[in-house]
Amino acid sequence: MSSSDQQTAAPADAEVPAEHEVPDELQLAAAFPAATREAWRQLVAAVLRKAGREELPDPVEDALRVPVATGVSVAPLYTAEDAGDLPAAVGVPGLPPFVRGGRPAVGPAGSPAVSAAGGTEGGASASWDVRQRHAHPDVGLTREAIAADLENGVTSLWLELGEGAVPIDALGEVLAGVYLDLAPVSVSGGPPAAEALLAHVDGRTDLAPGGSLGLDPLGVHAASGRAQDLTGLADVARRAPAGWRTVVVDGTVFHDAGASAVEELGCSLAAGVAYLRALTDGGLSVDEAFAQLEFRYAASADQFTTIAALRAARRLWDRVGEVSGASADARGQRQHAVTSSVMTTRRDPWVNMLRTTVACFAAGVGGADVVTVQPFDAALGLPDAFSRRIARNTQNLLVEEAHLARVLDPAGGSWYVEALTDALAEAAWSWFTEIEGAGGLVAALDSGLVRDRIAAAWDARAERLAHRTDAITGVSEFPHLAEKLPERQPAADLHPTGGLPRVRAAQAFEELRDRADAADRRPQVYLATIGPIARHTARATFAGNLFQAGGVATPSGDGASGLADAGTTVACICGTDKDYAGSAAALAAELRAAGATQVWLAGKPSLAVDGVDGYVYAGCDALDVLQRVHEQLGVPA
């Protein structure tokens, strides 16, 4: 008999070895003492004191909080007690308060199939709408781009119509090959664009739902500073095709001005309420008015804030609907997420592919109904075929390969995300009620209330950017001075001016880079190193990274010997604290004797080295340092 036969022939009642016994209840990490929040706090406090923090807040984790929006910060640790009563607060997908999503799962035959866990049984949930934006004024190129998009995964179109964009009178030609019963169309460009689209689809009853006329007079008011007329919205809404939206509440107008998620959500709520009043005053019922609105939000590379903001927006809009008397079916907010223009860089634009991927992921996880990924070269000009392909394939990968749309609200139940959703909702509701108390969004725009609040939010963000606590890869961190930027046809500025500004996070650093690049000779800072390479490399690398963020080259050498060859009058001493104590002051004097007019030291001001003009260290005001260096070297402003 073979050994396998012997094993097979073992008696059925043979005893199971003790080491194979399966306990009735499996307790993971049972051999370790239970971890408590208080024990964790004690360990955190010990580490902070070791790092030099004498006075610590109570609770100690407040020392590690990071701001993500006005009045909202995130802690380093979340537990179940931070999330509150989840079932009551978030509900289920497709039902009020819509925190977990505005739509339920869809089974293979189109029937609801939501499992108790929020996933799907027997099929995938419906994917979000992959919407691509087109604004190229060349009609032939736009037609080709639209055809390529629709053949390769894009499910709806967003057309910018008007001067500098797609000509309004060419709309029919642009859409000639588009099956409008399959691909919805959304336009931007105000009443002329809406009228052109209405004329193009006049009489058709087979249009795919999800299209939009794109009217946003309050967004125009915010961007231009000029009051707009809302009285005709209801009349346009009555002419809109079934299943289409008339009004877009464009929160990106506020985001692009520097608003945090709190200001963007609060202003969008106020705009939505103003539109509801205008539509119902024009004769529409409350439910009909709700059905005419689509909300557009920015999705940024801060993925958890984006996820939580989209979830909070649905909860807030549901509350508005509840107070307004709208039916539960009408209160689900339709969301169009667009990757942030504020986070997009002109320098090292390839990194934008990573930023938009993270933002798209966050929009999908956050439950957006429609997602637009801006091409990586959007800040440089009109995108080419390659950048449009990357933009749409970002979504294709997440939907088709990562199967992100198969799971409803995958962030649901996360103590961190639930707590952040709640915090953003509360802060945004407070801001919304402040706007309403001031007379509504129109009055708040005219009085400067919105402008001042957003300016304060941007000032706080700009401070973090200047100190590089909010790092921008490829710009404020790890710049590449020898990069060759792709050439793009300039894009017309389609945004009104005169009201809220438009900002980009990288703008201040990129302006310094532009000035340095335009100089007759690239400005340089000589890195004067002390000691062997193993000791000075860390600080020399840090200093070089900082100066290069302003377009300044950083040749290096041992001591003051290489200053003359570097051809500059600005130097930075790099070494260890121990080396500084013995020779930094003397080296500063040597550099002065060799012709240096400005001497920096890579280290904290507490080192107090004689003869240096300033210090560069983690958390210093990098923009101020770079501006002083530019001035010293005579870089033209």
Helices and strands as residue ranges (DSSP letters): H 3-8, G 18-20, H 37-50, G 60-64, E 66-69, E 72-74, H 80-83, H 86-90, E 129-134, H 139-151, E 156-160, G 168-170, H 171-174, E 185-188, H 190-200, E 212-215, H 217-224, H 233-239, E 245-250, H 252-255, H 261-281, H 286-290, E 293-299, H 303-324, G 328-330, E 335-339, H 351-366, E 370-372, H 385-396, I 397-401, G 404-406, H 415-437, H 441-447, H 449-466, H 507-518, E 526-529, H 533-548, E 556-558, H 563-566, E 570-574, H 577-593, E 598-602, G 605-607, E 614-616, H 622-633
